[in-house]
Amino acid sequence: MKSVLISGGAGFIGSHMCDRLLLRTDIQKLVVVDNLWTGLFENIAHIRDPRFHFVKSDVETLQTSDKFDEIYHLASPRIAAMVHEGAEENDLRQSSRGIPVCSTC
């Protein structure tokens, strides 16, 4: 049985990943870490699976003694922090792969 961590799991993609991962029978525990700056609790509120555990925290400061077999890192701490702190819109741009990047970092 596996233990899985998703950082940024309350976002659009992360919440759908939670739904898909919980279909697997080999997962004993699914831990989602999200600070809810850009993700929404509503995206995961429907999950009632006892294997699912939500932790409201920055992934950078998460402290746990759990060991994980799989980790899916979907959080973007620097970009989320800039959005939360009110960075200028022109400071954020898309990379050639469509990934948000900061032009002032």
C-alpha positions in Angstrom: 0.0 0.0 0.0 1.2 3.5 -0.9 1.2 6.9 0.7 0.9 9.8 -1.7 1.5 13.6 -1.3 0.1 16.2 -3.6 1.2 19.8 -3.0 -1.2 22.3 -4.6 -3.9 19.7 -4.5 -6.8 22.2 -4.0 -6.1 23.8 -7.4 -7.9 22.9 -10.6 -5.5 20.2 -11.8 -4.6 19.0 -8.3 -8.2 18.4 -7.3 -8.8 16.3 -10.4 -5.6 14.4 -9.7 -7.0 13.6 -6.2 -10.2 12.2 -7.7 -8.2 10.0 -10.1 -5.7 8.8 -7.5 -8.4 7.8 -5.1 -9.7 5.4 -7.7 -6.5 3.4 -7.2 -6.8 0.5 -4.8 -3.0 0.6 -3.9 -3.2 3.9 -2.1 -3.5 3.8 1.7 -3.2 7.5 2.3 -3.5 10.6 0.2 -2.2 13.8 1.8 -3.0 17.2 0.1 -1.0 20.2 1.1 -2.3 23.6 -0.1 -2.2 27.1 1.4 -5.3 28.0 -0.6 -3.8 31.2 -2.0 -4.7 30.1 -5.6 -6.5 26.8 -4.9 -10.0 26.6 -3.5 -11.2 24.3 -0.7 -14.4 23.9 -2.7 -12.4 22.0 -5.3 -11.8 19.2 -2.8 -14.8 19.6 -0.5 -16.7 16.7 -2.2 -14.0 14.2 -1.3 -15.3 11.9 1.5 -12.8 9.1 1.2 -11.2 8.1 4.6 -7.8 7.8 2.9 -7.9 11.6 2.0 -6.2 14.1 4.4 -6.1 17.8 3.8 -3.4 20.0 5.4 -3.7 23.8 5.0 -0.1 24.8 4.9 2.7 26.2 2.6 4.5 23.2 1.2 7.8 24.9 2.0 7.0 24.8 5.8 5.2 21.5 6.0 6.5 19.4 8.8 5.5 15.7 8.9 7.0 12.4 9.9 5.1 10.6 7.2 7.1 8.9 4.4 5.6 9.1 0.9 6.0 6.6 -1.9 4.8 9.2 -4.5 4.9 13.0 -4.5 3.2 15.2 -7.0 4.4 18.8 -6.7 1.8 21.1 -8.3 2.3 24.1 -6.0 4.1 27.2 -7.2 5.2 29.0 -4.0 7.0 32.0 -5.6 4.3 32.8 -8.1 1.5 32.2 -5.6 3.3 34.5 -3.1 3.6 37.2 -5.8 -0.1 37.0 -6.6 -1.0 37.1 -2.9 1.3 40.0 -2.3 -0.2 41.9 -5.3 2.7 41.8 -7.8 2.2 43.8 -11.0 0.5 41.8 -13.7 3.3 42.5 -16.2 5.8 40.9 -13.7 4.2 37.5 -14.5 4.5 36.1 -18.0 4.1 32.7 -19.7 7.2 30.7 -20.6 7.4 29.0 -24.0 5.7 25.9 -22.4 2.8 28.0 -20.9 4.2 27.9 -17.4 3.8 31.2 -15.4 7.2 32.7 -14.6 8.3 35.9 -12.9 10.2 38.4 -15.0 11.4 40.3 -11.9 12.7 37.3 -9.8 
